[in-house]
């Protein structure tokens, strides 16, 4: 836990785009979604896996079925196999992490989630940390994971960014206070920011991020309880309570 980090994280005044600024035409975690965020000057979050042949692939799920329409576990496939048989809905393929870095070139802050799979946490960290440390805006970026082992490994390999533990249902049930205070900050599911243990954590100087703001209610909860919000753009007229222009206006410091 780093008491000075809350002030730094709170500089993300426009929030963090969850899996890029995606919509009906730009799939989540695609180069199009990341380019959209960069063009609008918005920080973004991305999810990184390790392929069978040790390439870093950006995608949320280990199973490519939801995003590519075909069963396949990233960690059990080579990069060549994925780039041949697993296109996204826009015709592109899940990007390599290096492609995302070259696209961004330090223009906006990034939140990088390490998606550990089975026992590959240390290997994943060993491959990604050198790339993270070479980022031109490394001082403005953050590493997160549900896997404490992945975060410990990232530290062991000398990652230069703050590292934060993602907190969902399992962590709320089973994480003791020592674990919650082991890392530089916490990134909690937005409703959990209401719990006394996380309110106390922040009151004692801990930096608290939250995910994923998708409605007016969760916006107000997160804004009151957390130092930075991760939010999701949804381009659908059927979902009028989703963030869209409302949340983007609220997070834009030019309109505050």
SVG drawing of the C-alpha trace seen along z (x, -y; Angstrom):
<svg xmlns="http://www.w3.org/2000/svg" viewBox="-34 -23 48 49">
<polyline fill="none" stroke="black" stroke-width="0.4" points="0.0,0.0 1.4,-3.4 -0.2,-6.4 1.2,-8.8 -0.3,-6.9 -3.9,-8.0 -3.0,-11.5 -1.3,-10.2 -4.1,-7.9 -6.7,-10.6 -5.0,-12.5 -6.9,-10.1 -9.7,-12.6 -11.4,-11.2 -11.4,-7.7 -10.0,-4.6 -11.7,-3.0 -12.4,0.7 -10.8,2.8 -10.4,-0.3 -13.1,-2.7 -15.1,0.0 -18.5,0.0 -20.6,1.9 -18.0,1.4 -14.8,1.7 -14.5,4.9 -13.2,4.7 -9.4,5.1 -9.0,4.5 -6.6,2.0 -9.6,0.1 -10.9,-0.3 -7.5,-1.4 -7.0,-3.8 -10.4,-5.3 -9.3,-5.9 -6.0,-7.4 -7.6,-9.7 -9.8,-11.1 -7.0,-11.3 -8.4,-8.7 -6.5,-6.3 -7.4,-2.6 -7.2,0.8 -6.1,3.9 -5.9,7.6 -2.7,9.6 -2.3,13.4 0.7,15.6 0.3,17.9 1.7,21.4 4.8,20.1 5.3,17.2 3.8,14.3 1.8,11.7 -1.8,11.5 -4.4,8.9 -7.8,10.4 -10.0,10.6 -11.0,14.3 -8.6,17.3 -11.2,19.0 -11.5,17.2 -15.1,18.4 -16.9,15.2 -14.8,12.8 -13.9,15.0 -16.8,17.4 -14.6,20.5 -13.4,22.5 -9.7,22.2 -7.6,21.5 -5.0,18.8 -2.5,20.4 -2.8,23.7 -2.5,22.1 0.5,20.5 0.3,17.0 0.4,18.2 -2.7,20.4 -4.6,17.5 -3.7,15.1 -4.8,17.6 -8.1,19.0 -9.4,16.5 -10.6,13.2 -12.6,10.7 -15.9,9.3 -14.3,6.4 -12.0,8.8 -8.9,7.9 -7.2,10.4 -6.6,10.1 -3.5,7.8 -0.1,8.6 0.8,6.4 3.7,5.0 1.3,3.7 -0.7,1.9 2.4,0.3 3.5,-0.9 0.0,-2.3 0.0,-4.2 3.7,-5.3 3.1,-6.8 0.3,-9.1 -2.1,-8.1 -1.8,-6.2 -2.5,-2.4 -3.8,0.0 -2.4,3.5 -4.1,6.5 -2.0,9.7 -4.2,12.7 -2.4,15.6 -3.5,19.1 -2.9,22.2 0.7,22.0 2.1,19.5 2.1,16.3 5.9,16.1 6.5,16.8 3.9,14.2 5.5,11.6 9.0,12.5 8.0,11.8 5.9,8.7 7.9,6.7 10.8,5.8 8.2,4.4 6.4,2.4 9.6,1.0 10.5,-0.3 7.3,-2.2 7.9,-6.0 5.1,-6.8 5.8,-4.0 5.4,-6.5 1.8,-7.0 0.9,-3.3 -0.4,-0.6 -0.3,3.2 -3.3,5.1 -4.2,8.7 -6.5,11.0 -3.5,13.2 -1.3,12.2 1.4,14.5 1.5,12.6 1.9,9.3 4.6,10.7 6.4,12.1 6.1,8.7 7.8,7.1 10.4,9.8 11.3,9.0 11.6,5.3 8.4,3.8 8.6,0.0 4.9,-0.6 2.7,-0.4 0.9,2.9 -2.6,3.4 -4.7,6.3 -8.0,6.7 -10.8,7.5 -13.9,9.4 -16.2,11.8 -13.5,14.4 -11.1,11.8 -13.8,10.2 -14.7,13.6 -11.2,14.9 -8.5,12.1 -7.1,11.2 -6.0,7.6 -2.3,8.5 -3.0,9.5 -5.0,6.4 -2.2,4.2 0.6,6.2 0.4,4.2 0.5,0.6 -3.2,0.1 -6.5,2.0 -8.9,2.1 -12.2,3.2 -15.6,4.1 -17.4,0.8 -20.1,1.9 -17.5,3.3 -16.1,-0.2 -19.1,-0.6 -17.9,2.1 -16.3,0.9 -13.0,2.7 -12.4,0.8 -13.6,-2.5 -11.2,-2.0 -8.4,-1.1 -8.9,-4.4 -9.3,-6.4 -5.9,-5.1 -4.3,-6.4 -4.7,-3.5 -5.3,-4.2 -8.5,-2.7 -9.6,-2.2 -12.8,-0.6 -14.4,1.3 -16.6,1.4 -18.8,-1.8 -21.6,-1.2 -24.5,-3.2 -25.3,-6.5 -25.7,-4.7 -22.3,-3.0 -20.7,-6.3 -21.9,-8.1 -20.8,-5.2 -17.4,-5.1 -16.8,-8.8 -17.6,-9.2 -15.6,-6.2 -12.6,-5.7 -9.7,-7.6 -10.2,-6.6 -12.9,-4.8 -12.7,-2.2 -15.8,-2.7 -17.2,-1.0 -18.6,-2.7 -21.7,-1.0 -23.1,-2.1 -26.7,-1.1 -29.9,-3.1 -31.5,-0.2 -29.3,-0.8 -30.1,-4.4 -28.8,-4.0 -25.4,-3.0 -22.5,-5.5 -22.2,-6.9 -22.4,-10.7 -23.4,-11.0 -20.3,-9.4 -18.0,-10.9 -19.2,-14.4 -18.9,-13.8 -15.3,-12.5 -14.2,-15.2 -12.5,-17.9 -13.3,-20.5 -17.0,-20.0 -16.5,-19.9"/>
</svg>
